[in-house]
Amino acid sequence: MSDDSTSPTRLGTRAVHAGEARQQSPHGALTAPIEATATYAFDSTAELVAYFEGGSHRGEYGRYGNATVETAERKIAALDEAEACALFGSGMAAVTTTLLAILRHGQHVVMTSDCYRRTRQFVATTLGRFGVEATLVEPGDYAALEAAIQPDRTRLVVAESPTNPYLRVADLERLVHIKRQYRGLKLLVDSTFATPVNQRPLTLGVDLVVHSATKYLGGHNDLLAGAVTGSETLVSAVRDLRGVLGGVLDPHAAYLLIRGLKTLALRVERQNATALRLARWLEAHPRIERVYYPGLESHPDFTVARAQMTGFGGVVSFLVRDGDLDSVGRVLDRCRIARIAPSLGGVETLIEQPSYMSFYELLPEERLAIGIRDNLVRLAVGIEDPDDLEADLSLALAG
Ligand SMILES: Cc1ncc(COP(=O)(O)O)c(C=O)c1O
């Protein structure tokens, strides 16, 4: 069977074809089959011995690999222009396994303070218990980031771009330039909000990329998955630890992911266009105090985003003028298309108040201290007709 993942094609074509065999089955099936098995049988002890001697590429046990999962991995690697990809049962399984594979007791991590909060929680609490120290720096403060690096101890810089909910965009070339000055220092970027359609950090010199594939890569709000991409050397260390920690992706979810990935370019291009249009419309709306979208000139990272990204993504955050927790809640309640839910990147438009959805347990003053105002709304656009989405928001804001 031939695999066309090495063909020199553009991203939209790779999304459809890369990683998949031209002939998926002896019967000529066009789509990749779901290899629904937990284990793999050997015809004889001799075959088992040949396998352990490295003579054959085949399955052994589901925790170490599965053909459907590997098809999805080849496709994501091709999209991210990576040598390798390892898939996990969730974005957090990808993040935590990767960090555990790279970091040792006594080492130090520098991280931007607006990374996904569960990632920060894992670094601060779990890794902290295992003797890994972390320093958080404000997004956009490259001098502070460099000052936080301890040349003999810092092993990893962790950044995210764009971030939630203010869509801050890290200058990846600048981060790569900084990390190259320190031997052995690696740079990991969570690129979930960008997707390979809008940004390919590995091509800029980033060492490892993680994605919550639950979001745009899956794209239909019907699966949980996580991906890490990078060099074969780094990814194989992560893959080996995955076999120990066990956070593998189920082959059925891998099939849904492959299916979702085929339309990734179409969906994200649509989401980019709709989000930019709604961001501009919201910015001109009298009931809106401020809009955060990296495709707007008013965004602090507009220049970096324009140079680094081919689209600005599908998430728009905004402040409702004079709004409080209750009145903004009522705006969301009036939406008839956008659904109130966490997550982003699927075909359905989702809307949420971070004060409720992510920080319900905090007091108002604690939320303010971390920069979350009660009139903040995050809109994650889907692929619905943009006229309908604008009308939906218009009615909700008018109410
Ligand atoms: C930027 C980012 N990274 C990682 C994750 C974790 O992914 P998952 O929910 O698939 O575990 C999320 C989830 O919201 C996220 O937004």
The ligand as a MOL file (V3000), in Angstrom:
LIG
                    3D

  0  0  0     0  0            999 V3000
M  V30 BEGIN CTAB
M  V30 COUNTS 16 16 0 0 0
M  V30 BEGIN ATOM
M  V30 1 C -5.6800 26.0550 24.7010 0
M  V30 2 C -6.1160 24.7450 25.2730 0
M  V30 3 N -5.2190 23.7880 25.5000 0
M  V30 4 C -5.5750 22.6040 26.0300 0
M  V30 5 C -6.8790 22.3240 26.3600 0
M  V30 6 C -7.2460 20.9960 26.9430 0
M  V30 7 O -7.8450 20.2170 25.9780 0
M  V30 8 P -8.9360 19.0630 26.2760 0
M  V30 9 O -10.1720 19.7490 26.7700 0
M  V30 10 O -9.0840 18.3980 24.9530 0
M  V30 11 O -8.3270 18.1790 27.3280 0
M  V30 12 C -7.8620 23.2930 26.1310 0
M  V30 13 C -9.2700 23.0180 26.4860 0
M  V30 14 O -10.0840 23.9010 26.5800 0
M  V30 15 C -7.4670 24.5330 25.5770 0
M  V30 16 O -8.3700 25.5060 25.3410 0
M  V30 END ATOM
M  V30 BEGIN BOND
M  V30 1 1 1 2
M  V30 2 1 2 3
M  V30 3 2 2 15
M  V30 4 2 3 4
M  V30 5 1 4 5
M  V30 6 1 5 6
M  V30 7 2 5 12
M  V30 8 1 6 7
M  V30 9 1 7 8
M  V30 10 2 8 9
M  V30 11 1 8 10
M  V30 12 1 8 11
M  V30 13 1 12 13
M  V30 14 1 12 15
M  V30 15 2 13 14
M  V30 16 1 15 16
M  V30 END BOND
M  V30 END CTAB
M  END
